Amino acid sequence: MRILLNLLGGALIISYPFVAWWGLSHWGTGPVAAFLAAIVVFRAIIVRDRMSMTVAISAALLALWGWQADSETALELYPVLVNLTGLALFASSLRAGMPMAERFARIAHPDLPEDGVRWCRQVTKAWCLFFIANGSIAFLTVLVGNRDLWTLYNGFIAYLLIGLMALGEYLLRIRHQRRLARHSNEQRPD
């Protein structure tokens, strides 16, 4: 049941740019603000992690602003907020505690070697750069004021880029691990 709720929460979050695109044209800011607040609170209740809670609180404030001020801009800033939150969490993990990529890596590999720890630190930095670039483009789509462009980027292109970033990191990690294994085998005495 929890997996289904997680999938539903993710699908609702992904659908937001399309609901906003259609809803702002047909319903106005109030219903779109309510939808945004509802989906982020639902996701935060289901996931119960720091990032979801932070996004939920911030997005609820954006939704309240959008509803009170009848501001489409406030509602279009949600993808920017998500990128800022991701950047804050990943960057703060570099300063204190375990880098975010290492946390994910240790789920599959609890005894991550030192080389893996260094790799994860670099991956966390790469994700920080990604969040800066992606958030900046998301913000530009708000400034341009073209709802179709905003929806195209934030509802499709950004997710495609996230997938490509994750796939690229995965493929590079496999290559890196193979290189390490080959090097380790060459160093062993027969």
Beta strands, then each sheet from edge to edge (+ up, - down):
end
